[in-house]
């Protein structure tokens, strides 16, 4: 069953950052959607918890050069 989580994402300063964070989240196996807001500094991510974890989402955002927390 899919679920949705919201992550705080720091360090995004332009639309290119939003595109990068969206891409790295959507590339994760088990993620079906990611809606990233520059203004809010947040990402709403829809995923299958049998296929990935919140920790994997946070790590992927951090590897892309941003900060991430619940
Ligand atoms: Mo914009 Mo972000 O020129 O990683 S893409 S600052």
Backbone and ligand atoms as CSV (ligand in chain L), in Angstrom:
chain,resi,resn,atom,element,x,y,z
A,1,UNK,N,N,0.859,-1.200,0.000
A,1,UNK,CA,C,0.000,0.000,0.000
A,1,UNK,C,C,0.889,1.242,0.000
A,2,UNK,N,N,0.549,2.195,-0.842
A,2,UNK,CA,C,1.345,3.429,-0.886
A,2,UNK,C,C,0.961,4.358,0.254
A,3,UNK,N,N,1.933,5.208,0.608
A,3,UNK,CA,C,1.692,6.208,1.636
A,3,UNK,C,C,2.354,7.505,1.186
A,4,UNK,N,N,2.071,8.582,1.886
A,4,UNK,CA,C,2.631,9.891,1.545
A,4,UNK,C,C,3.342,10.454,2.758
A,5,UNK,N,N,4.507,11.060,2.511
A,5,UNK,CA,C,5.214,11.740,3.575
A,5,UNK,C,C,5.632,13.118,3.101
A,6,UNK,N,N,5.864,14.016,4.048
A,6,UNK,CA,C,6.362,15.349,3.720
A,6,UNK,C,C,7.752,15.501,4.313
A,7,UNK,N,N,8.694,15.961,3.475
A,7,UNK,CA,C,10.061,16.199,3.918
A,7,UNK,C,C,10.345,17.687,3.907
A,8,UNK,N,N,11.115,18.158,4.885
A,8,UNK,CA,C,11.660,19.509,4.816
A,8,UNK,C,C,12.930,19.436,3.979
A,9,UNK,N,N,13.016,20.279,2.960
A,9,UNK,CA,C,14.184,20.302,2.071
A,9,UNK,C,C,14.796,21.691,2.123
A,10,UNK,N,N,16.071,21.755,2.539
A,10,UNK,CA,C,16.772,23.033,2.631
A,10,UNK,C,C,17.780,23.203,1.514
A,11,UNK,N,N,18.018,24.456,1.134
A,11,UNK,CA,C,19.059,24.753,0.169
A,11,UNK,C,C,18.589,24.945,-1.253
A,12,UNK,N,N,17.278,24.850,-1.471
A,12,UNK,CA,C,16.764,25.076,-2.838
A,12,UNK,C,C,16.611,26.583,-3.051
A,13,UNK,N,N,17.207,27.083,-4.121
A,13,UNK,CA,C,17.137,28.524,-4.369
A,13,UNK,C,C,16.573,28.887,-5.733
A,14,UNK,N,N,16.347,27.915,-6.603
A,14,UNK,CA,C,15.746,28.241,-7.894
A,14,UNK,C,C,15.007,27.035,-8.439
A,15,UNK,N,N,14.357,27.229,-9.575
A,15,UNK,CA,C,13.571,26.152,-10.162
A,15,UNK,C,C,14.414,24.954,-10.571
A,16,UNK,N,N,15.695,25.203,-10.862
A,16,UNK,CA,C,16.567,24.087,-11.200
A,16,UNK,C,C,16.765,23.161,-10.014
A,17,UNK,N,N,16.860,23.759,-8.822
A,17,UNK,CA,C,16.965,22.942,-7.606
A,17,UNK,C,C,15.712,22.097,-7.436
A,18,UNK,N,N,14.561,22.684,-7.664
A,18,UNK,CA,C,13.301,21.947,-7.548
A,18,UNK,C,C,13.300,20.766,-8.515
A,19,UNK,N,N,13.757,21.013,-9.740
A,19,UNK,CA,C,13.810,19.937,-10.737
A,19,UNK,C,C,14.761,18.838,-10.302
A,20,UNK,N,N,15.908,19.226,-9.714
A,20,UNK,CA,C,16.882,18.222,-9.266
A,20,UNK,C,C,16.311,17.359,-8.159
A,21,UNK,N,N,15.692,17.997,-7.162
A,21,UNK,CA,C,15.136,17.237,-6.036
A,21,UNK,C,C,14.005,16.335,-6.520
A,22,UNK,N,N,13.167,16.861,-7.404
A,22,UNK,CA,C,12.076,16.054,-7.958
A,22,UNK,C,C,12.623,14.840,-8.674
A,23,UNK,N,N,13.657,15.033,-9.475
A,23,UNK,CA,C,14.229,13.930,-10.258
A,23,UNK,C,C,14.820,12.859,-9.352
A,24,UNK,N,N,15.623,13.270,-8.362
A,24,UNK,CA,C,16.270,12.242,-7.533
A,24,UNK,C,C,15.231,11.460,-6.727
A,25,UNK,N,N,14.167,12.131,-6.314
A,25,UNK,CA,C,13.124,11.406,-5.570
A,25,UNK,C,C,12.393,10.428,-6.493
A,26,UNK,N,N,12.015,10.889,-7.678
A,26,UNK,CA,C,11.243,10.030,-8.585
A,26,UNK,C,C,12.069,8.869,-9.123
A,27,UNK,N,N,13.397,8.992,-9.102
A,27,UNK,CA,C,14.247,7.901,-9.591
A,27,UNK,C,C,14.336,6.744,-8.611
A,28,UNK,N,N,13.940,6.979,-7.361
A,28,UNK,CA,C,14.023,5.913,-6.357
A,28,UNK,C,C,12.954,4.859,-6.644
A,29,UNK,N,N,13.376,3.598,-6.647
A,29,UNK,CA,C,12.432,2.503,-6.842
A,29,UNK,C,C,11.401,2.528,-5.722
A,30,UNK,N,N,10.127,2.553,-6.093
A,30,UNK,CA,C,9.070,2.565,-5.099
A,30,UNK,C,C,8.428,3.927,-4.902
A,31,UNK,N,N,9.057,4.979,-5.466
A,31,UNK,CA,C,8.455,6.318,-5.406
A,31,UNK,C,C,7.591,6.513,-6.644
A,32,UNK,N,N,6.335,6.886,-6.432
A,32,UNK,CA,C,5.425,7.062,-7.567
A,32,UNK,C,C,5.165,8.531,-7.879
A,33,UNK,N,N,5.425,9.432,-6.911
A,33,UNK,CA,C,5.220,10.853,-7.202
A,33,UNK,C,C,5.989,11.694,-6.199
A,34,UNK,N,N,6.425,12.866,-6.653
A,34,UNK,CA,C,7.092,13.817,-5.770
A,34,UNK,C,C,6.684,15.218,-6.192
A,35,UNK,N,N,6.175,15.981,-5.236
A,35,UNK,CA,C,5.745,17.358,-5.492
A,35,UNK,C,C,6.587,18.266,-4.601
A,36,UNK,N,N,7.483,19.017,-5.223
A,36,UNK,CA,C,8.469,19.797,-4.484
A,36,UNK,C,C,8.130,21.273,-4.583
A,37,UNK,N,N,8.102,21.944,-3.427
A,37,UNK,CA,C,7.790,23.373,-3.366
A,37,UNK,C,C,9.019,24.172,-2.967
A,38,UNK,N,N,9.425,25.070,-3.844
A,38,UNK,CA,C,10.546,25.976,-3.534
A,38,UNK,C,C,10.166,26.905,-2.388
A,39,UNK,N,N,8.964,27.478,-2.460
A,39,UNK,CA,C,8.538,28.467,-1.473
A,39,UNK,C,C,8.438,27.859,-0.072
A,40,UNK,N,N,7.856,26.659,-0.004
A,40,UNK,CA,C,7.665,26.010,1.297
A,40,UNK,C,C,8.926,25.296,1.771
A,41,UNK,N,N,9.841,25.003,0.841
A,41,UNK,CA,C,10.994,24.195,1.208
A,41,UNK,C,C,10.588,22.805,1.650
A,42,UNK,N,N,9.609,22.267,0.937
A,42,UNK,CA,C,9.096,20.952,1.321
A,42,UNK,C,C,8.857,20.084,0.091
A,43,UNK,N,N,8.873,18.780,0.326
A,43,UNK,CA,C,8.565,17.814,-0.725
A,43,UNK,C,C,7.505,16.849,-0.204
A,44,UNK,N,N,6.454,16.686,-0.962
A,44,UNK,CA,C,5.441,15.674,-0.666
A,44,UNK,C,C,5.727,14.481,-1.570
A,45,UNK,N,N,5.991,13.345,-0.936
A,45,UNK,CA,C,6.444,12.167,-1.683
A,45,UNK,C,C,5.484,11.006,-1.462
A,46,UNK,N,N,5.043,10.416,-2.550
A,46,UNK,CA,C,4.174,9.244,-2.487
A,46,UNK,C,C,5.019,8.016,-2.798
A,47,UNK,N,N,4.990,7.034,-1.909
A,47,UNK,CA,C,5.871,5.875,-2.096
A,47,UNK,C,C,5.260,4.628,-1.477
A,48,UNK,N,N,5.835,3.484,-1.876
A,48,UNK,CA,C,5.440,2.176,-1.348
A,48,UNK,C,C,6.440,1.793,-0.254
A,49,UNK,N,N,6.029,1.773,1.002
A,49,UNK,CA,C,6.970,1.477,2.088
A,49,UNK,C,C,7.491,0.046,2.072
A,50,UNK,N,N,6.941,-0.814,1.234
A,50,UNK,CA,C,7.508,-2.149,1.052
A,50,UNK,C,C,8.698,-2.109,0.085
A,51,UNK,N,N,8.878,-0.994,-0.623
A,51,UNK,CA,C,9.935,-0.913,-1.638
A,51,UNK,C,C,11.010,0.111,-1.308
A,52,UNK,N,N,10.701,1.091,-0.453
A,52,UNK,CA,C,11.729,2.048,-0.048
A,52,UNK,C,C,11.353,2.588,1.330
A,53,UNK,N,N,12.224,3.460,1.855
A,53,UNK,CA,C,12.033,3.963,3.220
A,53,UNK,C,C,12.173,5.481,3.232
A,54,UNK,N,N,11.675,6.105,4.287
A,54,UNK,CA,C,11.861,7.542,4.448
A,54,UNK,C,C,13.345,7.869,4.526
A,55,UNK,N,N,14.130,7.021,5.200
A,55,UNK,CA,C,15.568,7.266,5.272
A,55,UNK,C,C,16.199,7.298,3.886
A,56,UNK,N,N,15.741,6.438,2.984
A,56,UNK,CA,C,16.283,6.423,1.620
A,56,UNK,C,C,15.922,7.713,0.889
A,57,UNK,N,N,14.722,8.226,1.143
A,57,UNK,CA,C,14.314,9.496,0.524
A,57,UNK,C,C,15.214,10.628,1.016
A,58,UNK,N,N,15.396,10.685,2.336
A,58,UNK,CA,C,16.224,11.743,2.929
A,58,UNK,C,C,17.654,11.659,2.404
A,59,UNK,N,N,18.206,10.457,2.339
A,59,UNK,CA,C,19.587,10.284,1.875
A,59,UNK,C,C,19.746,10.706,0.426
A,60,UNK,N,N,18.771,10.407,-0.405
A,60,UNK,CA,C,18.864,10.767,-1.823
A,60,UNK,C,C,18.873,12.283,-1.997
A,61,UNK,N,N,18.045,12.976,-1.228
A,61,UNK,CA,C,18.011,14.443,-1.315
A,61,UNK,C,C,19.344,15.022,-0.845
A,62,UNK,N,N,19.894,14.440,0.224
A,62,UNK,CA,C,21.172,14.950,0.745
A,62,UNK,C,C,22.311,14.672,-0.230
A,63,UNK,N,N,22.298,13.509,-0.874
A,63,UNK,CA,C,23.342,13.201,-1.874
A,63,UNK,C,C,23.290,14.169,-3.032
A,64,UNK,N,N,22.101,14.726,-3.304
A,64,UNK,CA,C,21.960,15.693,-4.402
A,64,UNK,C,C,22.408,17.096,-3.982
A,65,UNK,N,N,22.808,17.270,-2.719
A,65,UNK,CA,C,23.382,18.534,-2.282
A,65,UNK,C,C,22.485,19.421,-1.467
A,66,UNK,N,N,21.379,18.863,-1.003
A,66,UNK,CA,C,20.444,19.651,-0.200
A,66,UNK,C,C,20.355,19.054,1.200
A,67,UNK,N,N,19.711,19.775,2.124
A,67,UNK,CA,C,19.445,19.187,3.434
A,67,UNK,C,C,18.046,18.628,3.426
A,68,UNK,N,N,17.835,17.603,4.231
A,68,UNK,CA,C,16.520,16.971,4.274
A,68,UNK,C,C,16.249,16.463,5.680
A,69,UNK,N,N,15.000,16.670,6.129
A,69,UNK,CA,C,14.591,16.165,7.437
A,69,UNK,C,C,13.087,15.963,7.425
A,70,UNK,N,N,12.608,15.219,8.388
A,70,UNK,CA,C,11.159,15.037,8.518
A,70,UNK,C,C,10.542,16.286,9.139
L,1,LIG,MO1,MO,19.588,27.042,-9.639
L,1,LIG,MO2,MO,19.930,24.924,-7.658
L,1,LIG,O1,O,20.767,27.999,-10.858
L,1,LIG,O2,O,20.932,23.292,-7.382
L,1,LIG,S1,S,19.721,24.777,-9.912
L,1,LIG,S2,S,20.586,27.170,-7.629
